C-alpha cells in the first residue's frame, strides 16, 4: 500500500471516511487571544460543514473553559502584583 504521507509524520485517520489525513500543526492556546482565534476557526469549520455541529459545540465548550482558566490566571497574577505593591507601601 502506497502512502503519500512522509514516514514518521504524524497522521490522523478520519473516522468517517477512514482516510489518512495529516495531523494538524500545533495549536497555540496560551493566551485569551489564541483561544479566541481558535474558537473562530472552529465556528467557521462548523458553518462550512468541516466539523460536525455536535463535535464543534464540544470543542467550543472546552475552548470556553480554557479561556476562563487563562483569564483567572491573569487576574490572579494582577492581584498578587497589586498586593505586593500595597504591602510595600505599608512598610514604607
Biopython code that builds the backbone (N, CA, C, O; Angstrom):
import numpy as np
from Bio.PDB.StructureBuilder import StructureBuilder

atoms = [
    (1, "UNK", "N", (0.843, -1.178, 0.000)),
    (1, "UNK", "CA", (0.000, 0.000, 0.000)),
    (1, "UNK", "C", (0.883, 1.233, 0.000)),
    (1, "UNK", "O", (1.730, 1.395, 0.879)),
    (2, "UNK", "N", (0.692, 2.095, -0.971)),
    (2, "UNK", "CA", (1.500, 3.303, -1.105)),
    (2, "UNK", "C", (0.816, 4.437, -0.350)),
    (2, "UNK", "O", (-0.386, 4.662, -0.490)),
    (3, "UNK", "N", (1.596, 5.138, 0.444)),
    (3, "UNK", "CA", (1.049, 6.223, 1.244)),
    (3, "UNK", "C", (1.760, 7.506, 0.869)),
    (3, "UNK", "O", (2.988, 7.538, 0.786)),
    (4, "UNK", "N", (0.995, 8.570, 0.641)),
    (4, "UNK", "CA", (1.606, 9.847, 0.266)),
    (4, "UNK", "C", (2.193, 10.579, 1.468)),
    (4, "UNK", "O", (2.897, 11.575, 1.303)),
    (5, "UNK", "N", (1.910, 10.096, 2.673)),
    (5, "UNK", "CA", (2.436, 10.728, 3.881)),
    (5, "UNK", "C", (3.916, 10.376, 4.039)),
    (5, "UNK", "O", (4.341, 9.263, 3.730)),
    (6, "UNK", "N", (4.674, 11.331, 4.516)),
    (6, "UNK", "CA", (6.075, 11.060, 4.801)),
    (6, "UNK", "C", (6.150, 10.111, 5.992)),
    (6, "UNK", "O", (5.315, 10.163, 6.896)),
    (7, "UNK", "N", (7.145, 9.256, 5.981)),
    (7, "UNK", "CA", (7.312, 8.326, 7.081)),
    (7, "UNK", "C", (7.610, 9.089, 8.357)),
    (7, "UNK", "O", (8.331, 10.087, 8.335)),
    (8, "UNK", "N", (7.062, 8.625, 9.464)),
    (8, "UNK", "CA", (7.224, 9.216, 10.794)),
    (8, "UNK", "C", (6.559, 10.573, 10.938)),
    (8, "UNK", "O", (6.786, 11.265, 11.931)),
    (9, "UNK", "N", (5.743, 10.968, 9.970)),
    (9, "UNK", "CA", (4.992, 12.208, 10.089)),
    (9, "UNK", "C", (3.685, 11.890, 10.802)),
    (9, "UNK", "O", (3.028, 10.907, 10.459)),
    (10, "UNK", "N", (3.285, 12.706, 11.799)),
    (10, "UNK", "CA", (2.036, 12.416, 12.493)),
    (10, "UNK", "C", (0.870, 12.364, 11.518)),
    (10, "UNK", "O", (0.797, 13.154, 10.578)),
    (11, "UNK", "N", (-0.038, 11.429, 11.750)),
    (11, "UNK", "CA", (-1.200, 11.291, 10.878)),
    (11, "UNK", "C", (-2.425, 11.007, 11.720)),
    (11, "UNK", "O", (-2.329, 10.512, 12.843)),
    (12, "UNK", "N", (-3.571, 11.325, 11.161)),
    (12, "UNK", "CA", (-4.854, 11.100, 11.800)),
    (12, "UNK", "C", (-5.714, 10.305, 10.833)),
    (12, "UNK", "O", (-5.686, 10.551, 9.628)),
    (13, "UNK", "N", (-6.473, 9.359, 11.349)),
    (13, "UNK", "CA", (-7.396, 8.614, 10.491)),
    (13, "UNK", "C", (-8.781, 9.218, 10.662)),
    (13, "UNK", "O", (-9.324, 9.255, 11.766)),
    (14, "UNK", "N", (-9.343, 9.691, 9.558)),
    (14, "UNK", "CA", (-10.685, 10.259, 9.560)),
    (14, "UNK", "C", (-11.678, 9.135, 9.837)),
    (14, "UNK", "O", (-11.766, 8.179, 9.066)),
    (15, "UNK", "N", (-12.423, 9.246, 10.928)),
    (15, "UNK", "CA", (-13.347, 8.197, 11.321)),
    (15, "UNK", "C", (-14.476, 7.962, 10.334)),
    (15, "UNK", "O", (-14.996, 6.850, 10.247)),
    (16, "UNK", "N", (-14.867, 8.994, 9.586)),
    (16, "UNK", "CA", (-15.987, 8.843, 8.651)),
    (16, "UNK", "C", (-15.554, 8.156, 7.362)),
    (16, "UNK", "O", (-16.235, 7.252, 6.876)),
    (17, "UNK", "N", (-14.423, 8.583, 6.811)),
    (17, "UNK", "CA", (-14.010, 8.055, 5.502)),
    (17, "UNK", "C", (-12.879, 7.036, 5.594)),
    (17, "UNK", "O", (-12.568, 6.360, 4.613)),
    (18, "UNK", "N", (-12.264, 6.924, 6.772)),
    (18, "UNK", "CA", (-11.116, 6.050, 7.014)),
    (18, "UNK", "C", (-9.917, 6.404, 6.131)),
    (18, "UNK", "O", (-9.101, 5.541, 5.811)),
    (19, "UNK", "N", (-9.816, 7.661, 5.744)),
    (19, "UNK", "CA", (-8.658, 8.151, 5.009)),
    (19, "UNK", "C", (-7.611, 8.655, 5.997)),
    (19, "UNK", "O", (-7.950, 9.170, 7.063)),
    (20, "UNK", "N", (-6.344, 8.504, 5.638)),
    (20, "UNK", "CA", (-5.262, 9.026, 6.457)),
    (20, "UNK", "C", (-5.086, 10.497, 6.123)),
    (20, "UNK", "O", (-4.885, 10.868, 4.966)),
    (21, "UNK", "N", (-5.163, 11.327, 7.152)),
    (21, "UNK", "CA", (-5.024, 12.772, 6.995)),
    (21, "UNK", "C", (-3.812, 13.249, 7.775)),
    (21, "UNK", "O", (-3.475, 12.658, 8.801)),
    (22, "UNK", "N", (-3.148, 14.304, 7.316)),
    (22, "UNK", "CA", (-2.046, 14.840, 8.118)),
    (22, "UNK", "C", (-2.595, 15.398, 9.430)),
    (22, "UNK", "O", (-3.653, 16.028, 9.451)),
    (23, "UNK", "N", (-1.881, 15.164, 10.504)),
    (23, "UNK", "CA", (-2.287, 15.708, 11.788)),
    (23, "UNK", "C", (-2.070, 17.211, 11.763)),
    (23, "UNK", "O", (-1.026, 17.679, 11.307)),
    (24, "UNK", "N", (-3.041, 17.971, 12.246)),
    (24, "UNK", "CA", (-2.893, 19.428, 12.236)),
    (24, "UNK", "C", (-1.662, 19.861, 13.020)),
    (24, "UNK", "O", (-1.231, 19.184, 13.953)),
    (25, "UNK", "N", (-1.114, 20.983, 12.632)),
    (25, "UNK", "CA", (0.048, 21.512, 13.343)),
    (25, "UNK", "C", (-0.349, 21.892, 14.768)),
    (25, "UNK", "O", (-1.534, 21.910, 15.103)),
    (26, "UNK", "N", (0.617, 22.185, 15.580)),
    (26, "UNK", "CA", (0.381, 22.529, 16.976)),
    (26, "UNK", "C", (-0.506, 23.770, 17.049)),
    (26, "UNK", "O", (-0.294, 24.748, 16.332)),
    (27, "UNK", "N", (-1.489, 23.707, 17.919)),
    (27, "UNK", "CA", (-2.390, 24.839, 18.123)),
    (27, "UNK", "C", (-1.944, 25.543, 19.400)),
    (27, "UNK", "O", (-1.902, 24.935, 20.469)),
    (28, "UNK", "N", (-1.615, 26.805, 19.284)),
    (28, "UNK", "CA", (-1.162, 27.574, 20.438)),
    (28, "UNK", "C", (-2.376, 28.136, 21.169)),
    (28, "UNK", "O", (-3.180, 28.866, 20.588)),
    (29, "UNK", "N", (-2.501, 27.791, 22.442)),
    (29, "UNK", "CA", (-3.637, 28.231, 23.251)),
    (29, "UNK", "C", (-3.152, 28.763, 24.597)),
    (29, "UNK", "O", (-3.675, 28.386, 25.646)),
    (30, "UNK", "N", (-2.160, 29.633, 24.561)),
    (30, "UNK", "CA", (-1.585, 30.150, 25.806)),
    (30, "UNK", "C", (-2.212, 31.458, 26.259)),
    (30, "UNK", "O", (-2.121, 31.817, 27.433)),
    (31, "UNK", "N", (-2.847, 32.171, 25.342)),
    (31, "UNK", "CA", (-3.454, 33.454, 25.698)),
    (31, "UNK", "C", (-4.925, 33.454, 25.321)),
    (31, "UNK", "O", (-5.379, 32.630, 24.527)),
    (32, "UNK", "N", (-5.658, 34.389, 25.903)),
    (32, "UNK", "CA", (-7.073, 34.523, 25.563)),
    (32, "UNK", "C", (-7.233, 34.821, 24.072)),
    (32, "UNK", "O", (-8.194, 34.369, 23.450)),
    (33, "UNK", "N", (-6.311, 35.568, 23.504)),
    (33, "UNK", "CA", (-6.392, 35.867, 22.081)),
    (33, "UNK", "C", (-6.176, 34.608, 21.238)),
    (33, "UNK", "O", (-6.842, 34.428, 20.218)),
    (34, "UNK", "N", (-5.250, 33.734, 21.655)),
    (34, "UNK", "CA", (-5.056, 32.453, 20.960)),
    (34, "UNK", "C", (-6.352, 31.641, 20.969)),
    (34, "UNK", "O", (-6.741, 31.064, 19.954)),
    (35, "UNK", "N", (-7.011, 31.605, 22.121)),
    (35, "UNK", "CA", (-8.244, 30.841, 22.261)),
    (35, "UNK", "C", (-9.336, 31.461, 21.393)),
    (35, "UNK", "O", (-10.104, 30.746, 20.750)),
    (36, "UNK", "N", (-9.404, 32.794, 21.375)),
    (36, "UNK", "CA", (-10.391, 33.488, 20.547)),
    (36, "UNK", "C", (-10.223, 33.138, 19.081)),
    (36, "UNK", "O", (-11.203, 32.880, 18.383)),
    (37, "UNK", "N", (-8.981, 33.128, 18.614)),
    (37, "UNK", "CA", (-8.716, 32.801, 17.214)),
    (37, "UNK", "C", (-9.106, 31.354, 16.900)),
    (37, "UNK", "O", (-9.675, 31.079, 15.844)),
    (38, "UNK", "N", (-8.801, 30.433, 17.813)),
    (38, "UNK", "CA", (-9.149, 29.027, 17.600)),
    (38, "UNK", "C", (-10.664, 28.836, 17.631)),
    (38, "UNK", "O", (-11.209, 28.048, 16.859)),
    (39, "UNK", "N", (-11.330, 29.547, 18.507)),
    (39, "UNK", "CA", (-12.784, 29.469, 18.567)),
    (39, "UNK", "C", (-13.403, 29.943, 17.253)),
    (39, "UNK", "O", (-14.391, 29.376, 16.787)),
    (40, "UNK", "N", (-12.823, 30.977, 16.665)),
    (40, "UNK", "CA", (-13.282, 31.447, 15.360)),
    (40, "UNK", "C", (-13.092, 30.391, 14.282)),
    (40, "UNK", "O", (-13.951, 30.221, 13.417)),
    (41, "UNK", "N", (-11.969, 29.683, 14.333)),
    (41, "UNK", "CA", (-11.713, 28.612, 13.358)),
    (41, "UNK", "C", (-12.736, 27.487, 13.507)),
    (41, "UNK", "O", (-13.256, 26.973, 12.517)),
    (42, "UNK", "N", (-13.017, 27.114, 14.748)),
    (42, "UNK", "CA", (-13.993, 26.060, 14.997)),
    (42, "UNK", "C", (-15.364, 26.487, 14.465)),
    (42, "UNK", "O", (-16.061, 25.697, 13.828)),
    (43, "UNK", "N", (-15.739, 27.720, 14.724)),
    (43, "UNK", "CA", (-17.025, 28.230, 14.259)),
    (43, "UNK", "C", (-17.109, 28.183, 12.734)),
    (43, "UNK", "O", (-18.106, 27.723, 12.177)),
    (44, "UNK", "N", (-16.059, 28.661, 12.063)),
    (44, "UNK", "CA", (-16.056, 28.648, 10.601)),
    (44, "UNK", "C", (-16.097, 27.218, 10.064)),
    (44, "UNK", "O", (-16.775, 26.940, 9.075)),
    (45, "UNK", "N", (-15.365, 26.310, 10.722)),
    (45, "UNK", "CA", (-15.382, 24.909, 10.291)),
    (45, "UNK", "C", (-16.774, 24.294, 10.456)),
    (45, "UNK", "O", (-17.203, 23.501, 9.618)),
    (46, "UNK", "N", (-17.472, 24.652, 11.523)),
    (46, "UNK", "CA", (-18.835, 24.148, 11.698)),
    (46, "UNK", "C", (-19.759, 24.717, 10.622)),
    (46, "UNK", "O", (-20.555, 23.986, 10.034)),
    (47, "UNK", "N", (-19.654, 26.002, 10.369)),
    (47, "UNK", "CA", (-20.517, 26.642, 9.371)),
    (47, "UNK", "C", (-20.294, 26.068, 7.978)),
    (47, "UNK", "O", (-21.227, 25.974, 7.180)),
    (48, "UNK", "N", (-19.051, 25.685, 7.691)),
    (48, "UNK", "CA", (-18.736, 25.163, 6.363)),
    (48, "UNK", "C", (-18.854, 23.643, 6.291)),
    (48, "UNK", "O", (-18.558, 23.049, 5.254)),
    (49, "UNK", "N", (-19.280, 23.014, 7.372)),
    (49, "UNK", "CA", (-19.516, 21.577, 7.369)),
    (49, "UNK", "C", (-18.274, 20.716, 7.509)),
    (49, "UNK", "O", (-18.347, 19.501, 7.324)),
    (50, "UNK", "N", (-17.129, 21.319, 7.833)),
    (50, "UNK", "CA", (-15.901, 20.538, 8.010)),
    (50, "UNK", "C", (-15.857, 19.857, 9.372)),
    (50, "UNK", "O", (-15.161, 18.858, 9.551)),
    (51, "UNK", "N", (-16.599, 20.398, 10.329)),
    (51, "UNK", "CA", (-16.710, 19.805, 11.659)),
    (51, "UNK", "C", (-18.197, 19.616, 11.935)),
    (51, "UNK", "O", (-18.998, 20.521, 11.701)),
    (52, "UNK", "N", (-18.561, 18.441, 12.431)),
    (52, "UNK", "CA", (-19.926, 18.175, 12.832)),
    (52, "UNK", "C", (-20.323, 19.164, 13.926)),
    (52, "UNK", "O", (-19.514, 19.487, 14.797)),
    (53, "UNK", "N", (-21.560, 19.640, 13.883)),
    (53, "UNK", "CA", (-22.022, 20.639, 14.859)),
    (53, "UNK", "C", (-21.860, 20.146, 16.302)),
    (53, "UNK", "O", (-21.480, 20.922, 17.179)),
    (54, "UNK", "N", (-22.143, 18.870, 16.552)),
    (54, "UNK", "CA", (-22.014, 18.329, 17.910)),
    (54, "UNK", "C", (-20.552, 18.349, 18.362)),
    (54, "UNK", "O", (-20.254, 18.715, 19.498)),
    (55, "UNK", "N", (-19.651, 17.957, 17.472)),
    (55, "UNK", "CA", (-18.224, 17.984, 17.809)),
    (55, "UNK", "C", (-17.737, 19.422, 17.988)),
    (55, "UNK", "O", (-16.978, 19.714, 18.912)),
    (56, "UNK", "N", (-18.170, 20.305, 17.115)),
    (56, "UNK", "CA", (-17.775, 21.707, 17.209)),
    (56, "UNK", "C", (-18.257, 22.345, 18.497)),
    (56, "UNK", "O", (-17.548, 23.141, 19.112)),
    (57, "UNK", "N", (-19.468, 21.992, 18.898)),
    (57, "UNK", "CA", (-20.020, 22.528, 20.144)),
    (57, "UNK", "C", (-19.182, 22.076, 21.333)),
    (57, "UNK", "O", (-18.928, 22.855, 22.252)),
    (58, "UNK", "N", (-18.754, 20.822, 21.314)),
    (58, "UNK", "CA", (-17.897, 20.313, 22.394)),
    (58, "UNK", "C", (-16.557, 21.031, 22.408)),
    (58, "UNK", "O", (-16.055, 21.400, 23.470)),
    (59, "UNK", "N", (-15.977, 21.230, 21.222)),
    (59, "UNK", "CA", (-14.705, 21.954, 21.144)),
    (59, "UNK", "C", (-14.866, 23.382, 21.653)),
    (59, "UNK", "O", (-14.017, 23.887, 22.388)),
    (60, "UNK", "N", (-15.961, 24.031, 21.256)),
    (60, "UNK", "CA", (-16.215, 25.407, 21.690)),
    (60, "UNK", "C", (-16.355, 25.468, 23.210)),
    (60, "UNK", "O", (-15.873, 26.408, 23.842)),
    (61, "UNK", "N", (-17.011, 24.474, 23.792)),
    (61, "UNK", "CA", (-17.160, 24.430, 25.247)),
    (61, "UNK", "C", (-15.795, 24.337, 25.926)),
    (61, "UNK", "O", (-15.506, 25.079, 26.864)),
    (62, "UNK", "N", (-14.962, 23.418, 25.441)),
    (62, "UNK", "CA", (-13.632, 23.241, 26.035)),
    (62, "UNK", "C", (-12.807, 24.519, 25.868)),
    (62, "UNK", "O", (-12.106, 24.933, 26.792)),
    (63, "UNK", "N", (-12.890, 25.139, 24.700)),
    (63, "UNK", "CA", (-12.165, 26.396, 24.486)),
    (63, "UNK", "C", (-12.663, 27.480, 25.437)),
    (63, "UNK", "O", (-11.872, 28.281, 25.935)),
    (64, "UNK", "N", (-13.970, 27.507, 25.691)),
    (64, "UNK", "CA", (-14.518, 28.475, 26.647)),
    (64, "UNK", "C", (-13.986, 28.243, 28.050)),
    (64, "UNK", "O", (-13.657, 29.192, 28.761)),
    (65, "UNK", "N", (-13.901, 26.967, 28.451)),
    (65, "UNK", "CA", (-13.362, 26.637, 29.770)),
    (65, "UNK", "C", (-11.886, 27.024, 29.870)),
    (65, "UNK", "O", (-11.430, 27.542, 30.889)),
    (66, "UNK", "N", (-11.152, 26.761, 28.785)),
    (66, "UNK", "CA", (-9.737, 27.129, 28.743)),
    (66, "UNK", "C", (-9.575, 28.647, 28.850)),
    (66, "UNK", "O", (-8.675, 29.138, 29.532)),
    (67, "UNK", "N", (-10.447, 29.372, 28.176)),
    (67, "UNK", "CA", (-10.382, 30.829, 28.239)),
    (67, "UNK", "C", (-10.643, 31.327, 29.659)),
    (67, "UNK", "O", (-9.978, 32.254, 30.122)),
    (68, "UNK", "N", (-11.601, 30.722, 30.349)),
    (68, "UNK", "CA", (-11.872, 31.096, 31.740)),
    (68, "UNK", "C", (-10.649, 30.843, 32.616)),
    (68, "UNK", "O", (-10.319, 31.660, 33.475)),
    (69, "UNK", "N", (-9.974, 29.708, 32.398)),
    (69, "UNK", "CA", (-8.782, 29.386, 33.186)),
    (69, "UNK", "C", (-7.668, 30.400, 32.919)),
    (69, "UNK", "O", (-6.964, 30.815, 33.839)),
    (70, "UNK", "N", (-7.518, 30.791, 31.660)),
    (70, "UNK", "CA", (-6.490, 31.785, 31.318)),
    (70, "UNK", "C", (-6.821, 33.115, 31.981)),
    (70, "UNK", "O", (-5.950, 33.752, 32.574)),
    (71, "UNK", "N", (-8.080, 33.534, 31.882)),
    (71, "UNK", "CA", (-8.496, 34.796, 32.498)),
    (71, "UNK", "C", (-8.279, 34.772, 34.007)),
    (71, "UNK", "O", (-7.828, 35.760, 34.585)),
    (72, "UNK", "N", (-8.597, 33.648, 34.645)),
    (72, "UNK", "CA", (-8.402, 33.519, 36.082)),
    (72, "UNK", "C", (-6.921, 33.653, 36.438)),
    (72, "UNK", "O", (-6.571, 34.315, 37.415)),
    (73, "UNK", "N", (-6.060, 33.026, 35.648)),
    (73, "UNK", "CA", (-4.618, 33.130, 35.893)),
    (73, "UNK", "C", (-4.112, 34.560, 35.758)),
    (73, "UNK", "O", (-3.276, 35.004, 36.545)),
    (74, "UNK", "N", (-4.617, 35.277, 34.763)),
    (74, "UNK", "CA", (-4.218, 36.678, 34.560)),
    (74, "UNK", "C", (-4.684, 37.532, 35.735)),
    (74, "UNK", "O", (-3.931, 38.365, 36.240)),
    (75, "UNK", "N", (-5.922, 37.323, 36.165)),
    (75, "UNK", "CA", (-6.458, 38.101, 37.288)),
    (75, "UNK", "C", (-5.672, 37.800, 38.562)),
    (75, "UNK", "O", (-5.345, 38.718, 39.314)),
    (76, "UNK", "N", (-5.364, 36.526, 38.812)),
    (76, "UNK", "CA", (-4.580, 36.167, 39.999)),
    (76, "UNK", "C", (-3.217, 36.841, 39.975)),
    (76, "UNK", "O", (-2.768, 37.364, 40.995)),
    (77, "UNK", "N", (-2.555, 36.835, 38.829)),
    (77, "UNK", "CA", (-1.227, 37.455, 38.725)),
    (77, "UNK", "C", (-1.316, 38.960, 38.981)),
    (77, "UNK", "O", (-0.452, 39.532, 39.646)),
    (78, "UNK", "N", (-2.342, 39.588, 38.460)),
    (78, "UNK", "CA", (-2.508, 41.037, 38.680)),
    (78, "UNK", "C", (-2.789, 41.339, 40.144)),
    (78, "UNK", "O", (-2.264, 42.305, 40.697)),
    (79, "UNK", "N", (-3.620, 40.508, 40.769)),
    (79, "UNK", "CA", (-3.926, 40.728, 42.185)),
    (79, "UNK", "C", (-2.685, 40.551, 43.045)),
    (79, "UNK", "O", (-2.446, 41.336, 43.962)),
    (80, "UNK", "N", (-1.891, 39.519, 42.753)),
    (80, "UNK", "CA", (-0.655, 39.308, 43.507)),
    (80, "UNK", "C", (0.281, 40.501, 43.343)),
    (80, "UNK", "O", (0.929, 40.926, 44.300)),
    (81, "UNK", "N", (0.348, 41.028, 42.148)),
    (81, "UNK", "CA", (1.198, 42.195, 41.890)),
    (81, "UNK", "C", (0.704, 43.399, 42.689)),
    (81, "UNK", "O", (1.497, 44.106, 43.311)),
    (82, "UNK", "N", (-0.602, 43.626, 42.668)),
    (82, "UNK", "CA", (-1.159, 44.743, 43.435)),
    (82, "UNK", "C", (-0.939, 44.553, 44.935)),
    (82, "UNK", "O", (-0.634, 45.516, 45.639)),
    (83, "UNK", "N", (-1.089, 43.336, 45.426)),
    (83, "UNK", "CA", (-0.874, 43.060, 46.846)),
    (83, "UNK", "C", (0.570, 43.329, 47.249)),
    (83, "UNK", "O", (0.824, 43.857, 48.331)),
    (84, "UNK", "N", (1.531, 42.963, 46.372)),
    (84, "UNK", "CA", (2.944, 43.253, 46.667)),
    (84, "UNK", "C", (3.183, 44.746, 46.730)),
    (84, "UNK", "O", (3.906, 45.230, 47.600)),
    (85, "UNK", "N", (2.574, 45.481, 45.804)),
    (85, "UNK", "CA", (2.737, 46.945, 45.785)),
    (85, "UNK", "C", (2.154, 47.552, 47.063)),
    (85, "UNK", "O", (2.786, 48.385, 47.713)),
    (86, "UNK", "N", (0.939, 47.122, 47.410)),
    (86, "UNK", "CA", (0.307, 47.666, 48.621)),
    (86, "UNK", "C", (1.081, 47.292, 49.872)),
    (86, "UNK", "O", (1.207, 48.112, 50.781)),
    (87, "UNK", "N", (1.596, 46.088, 49.941)),
    (87, "UNK", "CA", (2.384, 45.654, 51.087)),
    (87, "UNK", "C", (3.647, 46.509, 51.209)),
    (87, "UNK", "O", (4.054, 46.883, 52.309)),
    (88, "UNK", "N", (4.260, 46.812, 50.060)),
    (88, "UNK", "CA", (5.461, 47.662, 50.049)),
    (88, "UNK", "C", (5.162, 49.069, 50.531)),
    (88, "UNK", "O", (6.003, 49.693, 51.178)),
    (89, "UNK", "N", (3.997, 49.571, 50.233)),
    (89, "UNK", "CA", (3.604, 50.923, 50.682)),
    (89, "UNK", "C", (3.361, 50.969, 52.179)),
    (89, "UNK", "O", (3.654, 51.975, 52.825)),
    (90, "UNK", "N", (2.829, 49.889, 52.737)),
    (90, "UNK", "CA", (2.534, 49.845, 54.167)),
    (90, "UNK", "C", (3.809, 49.834, 55.005)),
    (90, "UNK", "O", (3.835, 50.390, 56.103)),
    (91, "UNK", "N", (4.872, 49.200, 54.488)),
    (91, "UNK", "CA", (6.115, 49.111, 55.257)),
    (91, "UNK", "C", (6.965, 50.355, 55.095)),
    (91, "UNK", "O", (7.921, 50.553, 55.845)),
    (92, "UNK", "N", (6.635, 51.193, 54.132)),
    (92, "UNK", "CA", (7.440, 52.416, 53.919)),
    (92, "UNK", "C", (7.048, 53.523, 54.824)),
    (92, "UNK", "O", (7.630, 54.605, 54.763)),
]
sb = StructureBuilder()
sb.init_structure("model")
sb.init_model(0)
sb.init_chain("A")
sb.init_seg("    ")
for serial, (resi, resn, name, xyz) in enumerate(atoms, 1):
    if name == "N":
        sb.init_residue(resn, " ", resi, " ")
    sb.init_atom(name, np.array(xyz, "f"), 0.0, 1.0, " ", f" {name:<3s}", serial, name[0])
structure = sb.get_structure()
